[in-house]
Amino acid sequence: MRVGLSYQARITVAGLLLALAVSASAFAQEGTVEEGKRKVRSKSAAIYPDLARRMYVSGKVKLEVVVSPEGNVRLSRILGGHPLLAKSAQEAVKGWKFEPAAEESTVLVEFTFRLNEG
């Protein structure tokens, strides 16, 4: 007796996994930086955590971000927000690049996590 999945079943499973990956990115949220501070050169969106999505958790996460003179994120500190969302926001901001400046600076970044209805 053969135990493995048929070719059609494997294609179906692969398609479902791809759809799941695409839908997870549809929930990814971007952050905003307070006005008048260093400009962001490049940023990556936070990934909506699966557990938070399944629990219908949404809201804002506020981070204090220390940016090096070269524009790299040196460290971030969570100021507020749901713990299920905060770690994802902190991971996303690690990859952000800011405009270079004469000295290190601190900026406030806010991520809004909103579930798409439908």
The 8 nearest C-alpha neighbors of each residue, nearest first, counted from 0:
[[1, 2, 3, 4, 5, 6, 8, 9],
 [0, 2, 3, 4, 5, 6, 8, 9],
 [1, 3, 0, 4, 5, 8, 6, 9],
 [4, 2, 1, 5, 6, 9, 0, 8],
 [5, 3, 8, 9, 6, 2, 7, 1],
 [4, 6, 8, 7, 9, 3, 10, 2],
 [5, 7, 9, 8, 10, 4, 11, 3],
 [8, 6, 10, 5, 9, 11, 4, 12],
 [7, 9, 11, 5, 10, 6, 4, 12],
 [8, 10, 12, 6, 11, 7, 13, 4],
 [11, 9, 13, 7, 8, 12, 14, 6],
 [10, 12, 8, 14, 9, 13, 7, 15],
 [11, 13, 9, 15, 14, 10, 8, 16],
 [14, 12, 10, 16, 11, 15, 9, 17],
 [15, 13, 17, 11, 12, 16, 10, 18],
 [16, 14, 18, 12, 17, 13, 19, 11],
 [15, 17, 19, 13, 14, 18, 12, 20],
 [16, 18, 14, 20, 19, 15, 13, 21],
 [19, 17, 15, 21, 16, 20, 22, 14],
 [18, 20, 16, 22, 17, 21, 23, 15],
 [21, 19, 17, 23, 18, 22, 16, 24],
 [22, 20, 18, 24, 23, 19, 17, 25],
 [21, 23, 25, 19, 24, 20, 18, 26],
 [24, 22, 20, 25, 21, 26, 19, 47],
 [23, 25, 27, 26, 21, 22, 46, 20],
 [26, 24, 22, 23, 27, 21, 115, 28],
 [25, 27, 24, 23, 47, 28, 114, 22],
 [28, 26, 46, 24, 47, 45, 25, 44],
 [27, 29, 45, 44, 112, 111, 26, 46],
 [30, 28, 44, 110, 45, 31, 27, 111],
 [29, 31, 110, 109, 108, 111, 28, 32],
 [30, 32, 109, 108, 110, 33, 29, 107],
 [33, 31, 108, 107, 34, 109, 30, 106],
 [32, 34, 107, 36, 108, 35, 31, 106],
 [35, 33, 36, 32, 37, 38, 31, 107],
 [34, 36, 33, 37, 38, 32, 106, 107],
 [37, 35, 34, 33, 38, 106, 32, 105],
 [38, 36, 98, 39, 97, 35, 106, 100],
 [37, 39, 98, 97, 40, 36, 32, 35],
 [38, 40, 97, 41, 96, 98, 37, 42],
 [41, 39, 97, 96, 98, 38, 42, 95],
 [42, 40, 96, 95, 39, 97, 43, 94],
 [43, 41, 95, 96, 94, 44, 39, 40],
 [42, 44, 91, 95, 94, 45, 41, 92],
 [45, 43, 29, 28, 27, 91, 46, 42],
 [46, 44, 91, 88, 28, 27, 87, 29],
 [45, 47, 27, 48, 87, 44, 24, 28],
 [46, 48, 27, 26, 45, 49, 52, 23],
 [49, 47, 51, 50, 46, 52, 84, 87],
 [48, 50, 52, 51, 53, 47, 23, 54],
 [49, 51, 53, 52, 48, 54, 83, 56],
 [52, 50, 56, 54, 48, 49, 53, 83],
 [51, 53, 55, 49, 54, 50, 56, 48],
 [52, 54, 50, 55, 51, 49, 56, 48],
 [53, 55, 51, 52, 56, 50, 49, 57],
 [56, 54, 52, 53, 51, 57, 114, 50],
 [57, 55, 51, 54, 52, 58, 53, 83],
 [58, 56, 112, 113, 55, 114, 59, 51],
 [57, 59, 112, 111, 113, 60, 56, 80],
 [58, 60, 111, 110, 80, 112, 61, 109],
 [59, 61, 80, 110, 79, 109, 85, 111],
 [60, 62, 109, 79, 78, 108, 77, 80],
 [63, 61, 77, 108, 78, 76, 107, 64],
 [62, 64, 107, 76, 75, 106, 108, 77],
 [63, 65, 75, 106, 105, 74, 62, 107],
 [64, 66, 105, 74, 73, 104, 72, 75],
 [67, 65, 72, 104, 73, 71, 103, 70],
 [66, 68, 103, 70, 69, 71, 73, 72],
 [67, 69, 102, 103, 100, 70, 99, 101],
 [70, 68, 99, 67, 71, 100, 98, 97],
 [71, 69, 97, 99, 67, 98, 68, 96],
 [72, 70, 67, 96, 66, 69, 73, 97],
 [73, 71, 66, 74, 93, 65, 67, 70],
 [72, 74, 66, 65, 67, 71, 75, 64],
 [75, 73, 65, 72, 64, 76, 66, 93],
 [76, 74, 64, 63, 65, 62, 89, 77],
 [75, 77, 63, 62, 78, 64, 74, 89],
 [78, 76, 62, 79, 61, 63, 75, 85],
 [79, 77, 62, 61, 76, 63, 80, 60],
 [80, 78, 61, 60, 77, 81, 62, 85],
 [79, 81, 60, 59, 85, 82, 61, 84],
 [80, 82, 84, 83, 85, 60, 79, 58],
 [83, 81, 85, 84, 80, 86, 79, 60],
 [84, 82, 81, 85, 51, 86, 48, 50],
 [85, 83, 82, 81, 87, 86, 88, 48],
 [86, 84, 82, 88, 87, 60, 83, 81],
 [85, 87, 89, 88, 84, 90, 83, 82],
 [88, 86, 90, 89, 85, 84, 45, 46],
 [89, 87, 91, 85, 45, 86, 90, 92],
 [88, 90, 86, 92, 87, 91, 85, 93],
 [89, 91, 87, 93, 88, 92, 86, 45],
 [92, 90, 45, 88, 93, 89, 43, 94],
 [91, 93, 95, 94, 89, 90, 88, 43],
 [94, 92, 90, 91, 95, 72, 89, 74],
 [95, 93, 92, 91, 43, 42, 96, 72],
 [94, 96, 42, 92, 41, 93, 43, 97],
 [97, 95, 41, 40, 71, 70, 39, 42],
 [98, 96, 70, 39, 40, 38, 99, 71],
 [97, 99, 70, 38, 40, 39, 37, 100],
 [100, 98, 69, 70, 68, 97, 101, 67],
 [101, 99, 68, 102, 98, 69, 70, 103],
 [100, 102, 68, 99, 103, 69, 104, 67],
 [103, 101, 68, 100, 104, 67, 99, 69],
 [102, 104, 67, 68, 66, 65, 105, 101],
 [105, 103, 66, 65, 102, 106, 67, 68],
 [104, 106, 65, 64, 66, 63, 107, 103],
 [107, 105, 64, 63, 108, 65, 36, 104],
 [106, 108, 63, 62, 33, 32, 64, 109],
 [109, 107, 32, 62, 31, 61, 30, 63],
 [108, 110, 61, 30, 31, 60, 62, 32],
 [111, 109, 30, 60, 59, 29, 31, 112],
 [110, 112, 59, 58, 28, 113, 60, 109],
 [111, 113, 57, 58, 28, 59, 110, 114],
 [114, 112, 57, 111, 115, 58, 26, 28],
 [115, 113, 116, 26, 57, 112, 52, 55],
 [116, 114, 113, 117, 26, 25, 112, 52],
 [117, 115, 114, 113, 26, 55, 25, 52],
 [116, 115, 114, 22, 26, 25, 113, 55]]
